[in-house]
Amino acid sequence: MPARLLSIPAVAAALDVDRRTVYRFIAAGELPVVDLRTGTGRSRVRVPASGLEEFITSRSVPSPRTRR
């Protein structure tokens, strides 16, 4: 089965951040991308859904203990 690819706006919505923040994560190498460029025009990048899940998992922290 082919990997599900997400657009930058979809990733931004999933993370509740601005698109520019998603591009920063990509530039830092924290989010993988697939480049669908078909010529000299603008790049069309997509983020594999599995890469987004790994990114979220890597940034997850345990919930703090509640005080009694």
C-alpha positions as CSV (number, residue, x, y, z in Angstrom):
1,M,0.0,0.0,0.0
2,P,1.4,3.4,-0.9
3,A,2.3,5.8,1.9
4,R,-0.2,8.4,2.8
5,L,1.2,11.9,2.1
6,L,0.0,15.0,3.8
7,S,0.2,18.6,2.6
8,I,2.0,21.3,4.6
9,P,-1.3,23.0,5.5
10,A,-2.7,19.6,6.7
11,V,0.4,19.0,8.9
12,A,0.2,22.5,10.3
13,A,-3.5,21.9,11.2
14,A,-2.7,18.6,12.8
15,L,0.1,20.2,14.9
16,D,-1.9,23.4,15.5
17,V,1.0,25.5,14.3
18,D,1.6,27.9,11.4
19,R,2.9,26.6,8.0
20,R,6.1,28.4,8.6
21,T,6.7,26.4,11.7
22,V,6.2,23.2,9.7
23,Y,8.8,24.4,7.2
24,R,11.2,25.1,10.1
25,F,10.8,21.5,11.3
26,I,11.5,20.3,7.8
27,A,14.6,22.5,7.5
28,A,15.9,21.2,10.8
29,G,15.5,17.7,9.6
30,E,12.8,16.8,12.2
31,L,10.1,16.1,9.6
32,P,10.7,14.0,6.5
33,V,9.4,15.1,3.2
34,V,8.7,13.7,-0.3
35,D,9.4,16.2,-3.1
36,L,6.8,15.9,-5.9
37,R,8.5,18.6,-8.1
38,T,7.8,17.9,-11.7
39,G,9.8,20.7,-13.3
40,T,11.6,23.9,-12.6
41,G,8.6,25.4,-10.9
42,R,7.9,25.6,-7.2
43,S,8.6,22.6,-5.1
44,R,5.6,20.5,-4.0
45,V,6.6,18.7,-0.8
46,R,4.4,16.3,1.2
47,V,5.0,14.8,4.6
48,P,4.5,11.0,5.0
49,A,1.8,10.3,7.6
50,S,4.2,7.9,9.3
51,G,6.8,10.6,9.5
52,L,4.3,12.9,11.2
53,E,3.4,10.2,13.7
54,E,7.1,9.6,14.5
55,F,7.6,13.3,15.0
56,I,4.7,13.5,17.4
57,T,5.9,10.4,19.3
58,S,9.4,11.8,19.6
59,R,8.1,15.0,21.1
60,S,5.6,13.4,23.5
61,V,6.3,13.7,27.2
62,P,4.7,11.8,30.1
63,S,1.9,13.6,31.8
64,P,2.9,15.3,35.1
65,R,1.9,13.5,38.3
66,T,-0.9,15.2,40.2
67,R,-0.3,16.4,43.7
68,R,-2.5,15.1,46.5
